[in-house]
Amino acid sequence: MTELIKYLDTIKEEIAGLIDHVPASDLDKAKNCILSAKKKGNRLHVSGIGKPSYVAGYLASLLSSTGTPAYFLDGTEAIHGSSGQVVEGDVVIAISNSGETRELIDAIITLKNNGAIIISITGNKESWIAKNSDIALIASVSKEGDSLNKPPRASIIVEIIVLQCLTILLQEEYGLTPQQYVKWHPGGSLGRSIKQNL
């Protein structure tokens, strides 16, 4: 129970620190970059390796349901042919806490060579990925919240929050209405609750 309390205290501290230092100007740049690409007919892809790959899948789904079509790109498969889903002018959001994940670096090199625009989110502003992205969103934590301080816990949470902030900015830009939202999310209790109030 002591470890659980420490974990919850850590999460509270890390989220409070993030809220005080949300990368607002870089989020605005990322929003405008995505909107510009969308207007030109280009697409948005989201990628990560390991635990961040699950964040990437969630983000692609959240974006798609709130007005920004997005596609999950497997970071490992990207150098084995899947980068073919990305064409020149497309935007790729690359997620890596360390910013030094070898497989994702190789994917980014491939994607940039194919003309993609890279938006990264990382906890390390001095990392290779941050320095080689067109836009870098920094979401750093001082500790993960457990005695090992290695398994990604707090870092995943702050990455998700920053990326959710990006989806809010995009959704606000579109002026998304319940009528539009339910077209993409008609199923489940969420879809039913909207339909009942229309």
N, C-alpha and C positions, 0 to 999 in steps of 0.2 A: 504493500500500500504506500510505503514511503516513496518508492520509485515512481509510482503513478502520480503522486502529488507533485513530485519534482518535474515530471513530464508536463503536467498541466500548467504548472507555473512557468515552465520554459516556453510553452506554446503561447501563453498569454503575453509574456515579455517580447517574444519574437514578432508576434502580430502587432503589438503596440509600436514596436520599433519600425516595422514596415509602414504602418499607417502614417507615422511621422516623416517617413522618407520615401513615399510612393514616387516613382520616377515619372511624374506627370508630363513633363515636356517630351520625354522619349516615348511615352505612351501616345501622346498626340501625334508625334512623327510617325509612329507605327500605324496608327489609325489612318492618317492621310496617305501613307504608302499603300496600304491595302485598298483604300477607296480608289486611288488613282489606277492601280492595277486592274481593279474590277471594272472601272469605266472603259478600259482599253480591251476588255474581254479576256483578261488573264485570270488565273486561278490562284487560290490560296491552299497551301499544303502545310501540315503540321507533323513534326518528326521528333523522335527522341530514342534513346537506347535504354534498355532496362526499365526501372520504375518510371522514368520520365516518358517512356513510350505509352504508358497507360494514361498519363496526363495529356499526352498528345491526342490520344483517341477521344478522351472526354472533351477536350477543347474543340476538336474538329466537329464533334456532334453538337456541342453548345453553339458554336458559331453558325453552323448550318441551320439550326432551329430558330435562330434569331436574326436571320437576314443576310448572313455572309456565307455562301456555300464554301465549304472547306473539306479537304481530303486528307486522310491519314496517310503518311508516307513512312513505311518501315525503315528506320535508320540503317539497319544492317543490309536490307535488301536493296537499298538505294544504289549501292556500288555493284550490285549484281543484276542490273537491268531495270529496277523499279524507278530509277531516276528518269526513265523515259516518260513517266506521267507528268514531268515538269518541263515546260517549254520556256523559251526565252521570254523574260518579262514577268513570269510567275513569281509569287512571293512564297517563301518557305519560312515558317517559324520553327526554329531549332531549340530544343530544350535540353539543358545540361547544367546541373548544379556546379560541377567543377569547372566546366568550360574546357576541359582537356580530354574528354572521352575520345579515344583514338578512332573508333568506328564512326562517330559522328563527325569528327574532323575530316575523315576521308570522304564521307558523304557530302559535306559542305563544299569541299574542294571540287568534287564532281559536279555538284549543282551550280556552283559559281561559274565553272567552265562552260556550263550549258546556258548561262545567261540568267540564272535565277537571282532574285533579290533576297538577301538573308536577314531576317529579324531573329535575333537570339534572345533567350532569357537564361541568365546564369547568375550564380552567386558570387562569381569571381570576375571583377571588372578588368583584371590584368590577364585574364586567360586568353588562349589562342582564339577561341570561339568569339569572345567579346570583341577582340581587336580585329577580327577578320569578318565581322558582320557589317552590314550596311547600317543597321540600327541595333543597339544592344540594350536590353531591359535588364537592370540589375535587381535581383531579389535575393539578398544574402541573409544568412543567419549566423549567429556566433556559436550556436550549439544545436544539436539535433533533438535533445531531450531525454536521452537515456544514458546509462552508464558506459556503454560502448562508444557513444557519440559518433557512430559510423552509419548505421542504417538510416536511410533518408526518411525522416519524419517531418520535422519542422521545415526543412528545405522544400519538401513537396508542397506543404500547405501554403507557404509564401509564394511559391511559383504559381500555384492555382489562383491565389488571390490577385496577383498582378495580372495574370492572363484574363481573369474574370473582369478586371477593370477595363481591359482592352475591349472585351465584348460589350460592356456597358456603353463605352464611348461610341462604338459602331452602331449599336442598337439605337442610341439616342440620335445619331446622325440620320438614321432612316425614319425616325418617328414611328417605330414599330407599334402596331395596334393589336389588340386581342384577336380581331378578325384575321389579320395577316398571320399572326403566330399560330393560330389553330389550324391553318392550312398545312403547316409543316408538322404540327404536333396534334393530330386529331384523336389519337388513341390514349388509352389509360385514363386514370382518374383525373390527370391534369387536363387532358383534352375535354373530358366530360364536364369538368367544372367551368371551363371557359364557355362551352356551348350553352350551358344552362343559364349563363348570364348575358348572352348576346340578345 
